[in-house]
């Protein structure tokens, strides 16, 4: 980072001072998932129930991104560091449920059938994305879920859980 560039903590502080509560919450949720324009829209519609056009949200978040799908170095970690663990865990469950429910019904069924085969009804969405031995039966489904699995695995490591992808 260049000496005149703010660090992640300063970027997040500036962002929080200049942004609405809803945009701050959007940034926090996006820190938990792979970021894309489609994900911004999904979070706005299903989690925040926010009518702001995704392009406006992207603009409001632009100070935190290198590009539309990538946080600046350290920003994701700084956003997550500032959220209490119990709140983070609830946010993770909510967003992962929304992700699974956006899949076509036959893939939703495959996800639930596979996890029930291994764990019955007792597995959370967070745990489901950490199951390395699951064969998702379909390369398309695996490709859709892999980015979330990678982010959730990194989050689990941060929380001190020993998991392997």
C-alpha positions in Angstrom: 0.0 0.0 0.0 1.3 3.4 -0.9 2.1 5.8 2.1 -0.7 8.2 1.0 -3.3 5.4 0.8 -5.6 4.9 3.8 -5.4 1.4 5.5 -8.4 -0.9 5.7 -9.4 0.4 9.2 -9.4 4.0 8.0 -11.3 3.1 4.8 -14.0 1.3 6.9 -14.2 4.2 9.4 -14.7 6.7 6.6 -17.3 4.5 4.9 -19.3 4.1 8.2 -19.2 7.9 8.7 -20.5 8.7 5.2 -23.0 5.8 4.7 -26.5 5.0 5.8 -27.2 2.2 8.2 -28.6 0.1 5.4 -25.6 0.5 3.2 -23.3 -0.4 6.1 -25.3 -3.5 6.8 -25.1 -4.4 3.1 -21.3 -4.1 3.2 -21.2 -6.3 6.3 -23.2 -9.0 4.7 -21.1 -8.8 1.5 -18.0 -9.4 3.6 -19.4 -12.8 4.3 -19.9 -13.9 0.7 -18.3 -13.8 -2.7 -19.1 -10.3 -4.0 -20.7 -9.7 -7.4 -23.4 -7.5 -8.8 -25.8 -10.4 -8.6 -25.0 -11.0 -5.0 -25.5 -7.3 -4.1 -29.0 -7.6 -5.7 -29.8 -10.8 -3.9 -28.8 -9.4 -0.5 -30.7 -6.2 -1.1 -33.9 -8.1 -2.2 -34.0 -11.1 0.1 -32.1 -10.0 3.3 -32.5 -6.2 3.5 -35.6 -5.9 1.4 -34.2 -2.7 0.0 -35.6 -1.1 -3.1 -32.4 0.8 -4.0 -31.2 -0.1 -7.5 -28.1 -2.4 -7.3 -26.1 0.1 -9.3 -26.6 2.8 -6.6 -25.5 0.3 -3.9 -22.4 -0.5 -5.9 -21.6 3.2 -6.1 -22.2 3.6 -2.4 -19.8 0.7 -1.7 -17.2 1.7 -4.2 -14.8 3.2 -1.7 -14.3 -0.3 -0.2 -13.7 -2.1 -3.5 -10.8 -2.4 -5.9 -13.4 -3.4 -8.5 -17.0 -4.3 -8.2 -16.3 -7.9 -7.1 -13.3 -7.5 -4.9 -12.8 -5.7 -1.5 -9.6 -3.7 -1.1 -6.9 -5.5 0.9 -7.9 -5.9 4.6 -11.4 -4.3 4.2 -13.4 -7.6 4.4 -11.5 -8.6 7.5 -12.0 -5.1 9.1 -15.7 -5.2 8.4 -16.0 -8.6 10.0 -13.8 -7.7 12.9 -16.2 -5.0 14.0 -19.3 -7.3 14.1 -20.0 -9.4 17.3 -19.6 -13.1 16.7 -23.2 -14.0 17.5 -24.4 -11.4 15.0 -22.0 -12.7 12.4 -23.2 -16.3 12.9 -26.8 -15.2 12.5 -25.9 -13.2 9.3 -24.1 -16.2 7.9 -27.1 -18.5 8.3 -29.4 -15.9 6.8 -27.3 -15.3 3.7 -26.5 -19.0 3.1 -30.2 -19.9 3.3 -31.0 -17.1 0.8 -28.2 -18.5 -1.5 -29.5 -22.1 -1.4 -33.1 -20.9 -1.9 -32.1 -19.1 -5.0 -31.0 -22.3 -6.6 -33.4 -24.1 -9.0 -35.7 -26.4 -6.9 -34.0 -29.6 -8.2 -30.7 -28.4 -6.9 -32.2 -27.2 -3.6 -33.5 -30.8 -3.3 -30.0 -32.2 -4.1 -28.4 -30.0 -1.4 -30.9 -31.0 1.3 -31.0 -34.6 0.3 -27.2 -34.9 0.4 -26.8 -33.1 3.8 -29.6 -35.2 5.3 -27.9 -38.3 4.1 -24.8 -37.4 6.1 -26.3 -35.6 9.1 -30.1 -35.8 9.1 -31.9 -32.6 9.9 -29.4 -31.3 12.5 -26.9 -29.5 10.1 -26.9 -25.7 9.8 -26.3 -24.0 6.5 -22.9 -22.9 7.8 -21.9 -26.5 8.6 -23.4 -27.7 5.3 -21.0 -25.5 3.3 -18.0 -26.9 5.3 -18.6 -30.6 4.4 -15.6 -31.5 2.2 -16.7 -35.1 1.7 -20.1 -34.3 0.1 -20.4 -35.0 -3.5 -22.9 -32.5 -4.9 -23.8 -34.8 -7.7 -23.5 -32.1 -10.3 -20.6 -30.0 -11.6 -22.9 -27.0 -12.1 -24.1 -27.1 -8.5 -20.6 -27.5 -7.3 -19.5 -24.5 -9.3 -22.3 -22.4 -7.9 -21.5 -23.4 -4.3 -17.7 -23.5 -4.4 -17.2 -19.7 -4.0 -19.4 -19.7 -0.9 -17.6 -22.8 0.5 -14.3 -21.0 0.1 -15.5 -17.9 1.9 -17.2 -19.9 4.7 -14.0 -22.0 5.1 -11.9 -18.9 5.5 -14.5 -17.5 8.0 -14.4 -20.9 10.0 -10.6 -20.7 10.1 -10.9 -17.1 11.5 -13.2 -18.4 14.2 -10.6 -21.1 15.1 -12.3 -24.1 13.5 -10.1 -26.7 11.8 -11.7 -27.4 8.4 -10.3 -28.4 5.1 -11.9 -27.6 1.7 
